[in-house]
């Protein structure tokens, strides 16, 4: 049974930072491509960042490039998303995704004022 559990969201002021975490069980994040999506009220879900397995290659959407960093802690089977220089438009529910397998977490809310 695969579970992805996000945590670390919260309410912050513009310019602030958070570290979002995605703890996986029943699924090895070190051997699989992982990503983060987000969805704001009334908007479509959009990709934020992807961490590939080959060479630690990453992808970032233009709207977060230079501010967000995706990383993997293999020992804890966890994927992190460090979100810095937050803007009000970053407010959304952030989801962790097992990219190829199609598993999604329940999301963690980020609110920037």
GIGI-V783716 format. One record per residue. N is the residue number from 1. PSI is psi in degrees with one decimal (NA if undefined). OMEGA is omega as a letter, one per 30 degrees, with the letter a starting at -180 (none if undefined). NEAR is the number of other ideal C-beta (glycine too) atoms within 8 Angstrom. Layout:
{{N | PSI | OMEGA | NEAR} {N | PSI | OMEGA | NEAR}}
This chain:
{{1 | 121.2 | a | 4} {2 | 133.2 | l | 10} {3 | 135.6 | l | 9} {4 | 119.5 | a | 14} {5 | 114.5 | l | 10} {6 | 152.5 | l | 15} {7 | 171.4 | l | 8} {8 | -6.2 | l | 9} {9 | 173.1 | l | 11} {10 | -172.1 | l | 8} {11 | 125.4 | a | 5} {12 | 162.1 | l | 12} {13 | 157.6 | l | 6} {14 | 136.4 | a | 9} {15 | -10.9 | a | 5} {16 | -179.5 | a | 8} {17 | 155.6 | l | 9} {18 | 160.0 | l | 12} {19 | 113.5 | l | 9} {20 | 141.7 | a | 17} {21 | 149.7 | l | 11} {22 | 104.0 | l | 16} {23 | 124.9 | a | 10} {24 | 142.7 | l | 16} {25 | 142.4 | a | 9} {26 | 14.0 | a | 6} {27 | 129.2 | a | 13} {28 | 105.3 | a | 7} {29 | -21.4 | a | 14} {30 | -18.6 | a | 8} {31 | 7.8 | a | 5} {32 | 152.6 | l | 12} {33 | 130.1 | a | 10} {34 | 152.3 | a | 15} {35 | 171.2 | l | 13} {36 | 134.7 | l | 17} {37 | 168.7 | l | 11} {38 | 156.8 | l | 13} {39 | 123.2 | l | 11} {40 | 155.6 | a | 9} {41 | 130.3 | l | 3} {42 | 2.7 | a | 3} {43 | 161.8 | l | 8} {44 | 154.8 | l | 4} {45 | 139.1 | a | 7} {46 | 147.8 | l | 9} {47 | 143.6 | l | 9} {48 | -53.8 | a | 13} {49 | 152.1 | l | 15} {50 | 139.3 | l | 12} {51 | 115.7 | a | 13} {52 | 166.3 | a | 10} {53 | -25.9 | a | 6} {54 | 113.2 | l | 5} {55 | 15.1 | a | 4} {56 | 22.9 | a | 7} {57 | 143.7 | a | 7} {58 | 158.6 | l | 9} {59 | 138.2 | l | 8} {60 | 137.5 | l | 11} {61 | 149.2 | a | 10} {62 | -34.9 | a | 5} {63 | -5.3 | l | 5} {64 | -6.0 | a | 12} {65 | 132.7 | a | 8} {66 | -11.5 | a | 4} {67 | -30.6 | a | 8} {68 | 148.1 | l | 12} {69 | 128.1 | l | 7} {70 | 139.4 | a | 16} {71 | 169.6 | a | 8} {72 | 134.7 | l | 12} {73 | 97.5 | a | 9} {74 | -35.7 | a | 7} {75 | -32.1 | a | 4} {76 | 2.4 | a | 6} {77 | 48.7 | a | 12} {78 | 145.0 | l | 11} {79 | 136.9 | a | 15} {80 | 154.0 | l | 12} {81 | 109.6 | l | 15} {82 | 120.5 | a | 12} {83 | 117.6 | a | 13} {84 | 165.1 | l | 8} {85 | 49.2 | a | 6} {86 | 145.7 | l | 14} {87 | 156.5 | l | 7} {88 | -32.9 | l | 7} {89 | -6.1 | l | 7} {90 | -7.7 | l | 11} {91 | 124.8 | a | 8} {92 | 171.0 | l | 10} {93 | 122.6 | a | 10} {94 | 129.1 | a | 16} {95 | 141.0 | l | 14} {96 | 140.6 | a | 15} {97 | 132.1 | l | 13} {98 | 101.1 | a | 16} {99 | -52.9 | a | 10} {100 | -32.8 | a | 6} {101 | -20.7 | l | 8} {102 | 21.2 | l | 7} {103 | 140.6 | a | 9} {104 | 146.8 | l | 9} {105 | -177.6 | a | 13} {106 | -15.0 | l | 6} {107 | 154.9 | l | 9} {108 | 134.1 | a | 11} {109 | 133.0 | l | 9} {110 | 125.1 | l | 17} {111 | 124.3 | a | 9} {112 | 125.0 | a | 14} {113 | NA | none | 7}}
